[in-house]
């Protein structure tokens, strides 16, 4: 059970990525919504896109750091 919780919890750096991703996604959503005319919809779509993008970026950084560590060990 603790392995599952470790996978679900975020580090401080991942929380920072998540906050920045949400802020950027929502900002872009509001900007696009102002142009399109539906701010509420694009605000929420931007927020979801920011969350997904930041979690993907966190996963990529974990994988990249793990690869760097394995290269340095060998």
C-alpha positions as CSV (number, residue, x, y, z in Angstrom):
1,X,0.0,0.0,0.0
2,X,2.9,2.4,0.7
3,X,4.2,1.9,-2.8
4,X,0.9,3.2,-4.2
5,X,1.0,6.2,-1.9
6,X,4.6,7.0,-2.9
7,X,3.5,7.0,-6.6
8,X,0.6,9.3,-5.9
9,X,2.4,11.8,-3.8
10,X,4.2,14.7,-5.4
11,X,7.6,16.2,-4.4
12,X,8.1,19.9,-3.9
13,X,9.5,20.3,-7.3
14,X,6.6,18.4,-8.9
15,X,4.1,20.6,-7.0
16,X,5.9,23.6,-8.4
17,X,5.6,22.2,-11.9
18,X,1.9,21.5,-11.3
19,X,1.2,25.0,-10.1
20,X,3.1,26.6,-13.0
21,X,1.3,24.3,-15.5
22,X,-2.1,25.2,-14.1
23,X,-1.3,28.9,-14.2
24,X,0.0,28.8,-17.7
25,X,-2.9,26.6,-18.9
26,X,-5.6,28.8,-17.3
27,X,-3.9,31.9,-18.6
28,X,-3.8,30.6,-22.2
29,X,-7.4,29.4,-21.8
30,X,-8.6,32.8,-20.7
31,X,-6.7,34.5,-23.6
32,X,-8.2,32.1,-26.1
33,X,-11.6,32.4,-24.5
34,X,-11.5,36.1,-24.9
35,X,-10.9,35.7,-28.6
36,X,-13.4,32.9,-29.1
37,X,-16.1,34.3,-26.8
38,X,-16.4,31.4,-24.3
39,X,-14.1,32.2,-21.4
40,X,-15.5,29.7,-18.9
41,X,-15.1,26.7,-21.3
42,X,-11.6,27.6,-22.4
43,X,-10.6,28.4,-18.8
44,X,-11.5,24.9,-17.7
45,X,-9.9,23.3,-20.7
46,X,-6.7,25.3,-20.2
47,X,-6.6,24.2,-16.5
48,X,-7.0,20.5,-17.4
49,X,-4.4,20.8,-20.2
50,X,-2.0,22.5,-17.7
51,X,-2.5,19.7,-15.2
52,X,-1.9,16.9,-17.8
53,X,1.0,18.8,-19.3
54,X,2.7,19.4,-15.9
55,X,2.2,15.8,-14.8
56,X,3.7,14.6,-18.1
57,X,6.6,16.9,-17.6
58,X,7.2,15.7,-14.0
59,X,7.1,12.1,-15.3
60,X,9.6,13.0,-18.1
61,X,12.0,14.7,-15.6
62,X,11.8,11.7,-13.2
63,X,12.7,9.4,-16.1
64,X,15.5,11.6,-17.3
65,X,17.0,11.9,-13.9
66,X,16.8,8.2,-13.4
67,X,18.6,7.6,-16.7
68,X,21.3,10.1,-15.7
69,X,21.8,8.3,-12.4
70,X,22.1,4.9,-14.1
71,X,24.7,6.2,-16.5
72,X,26.8,7.7,-13.7
73,X,26.7,4.5,-11.7
74,X,28.0,2.3,-14.6
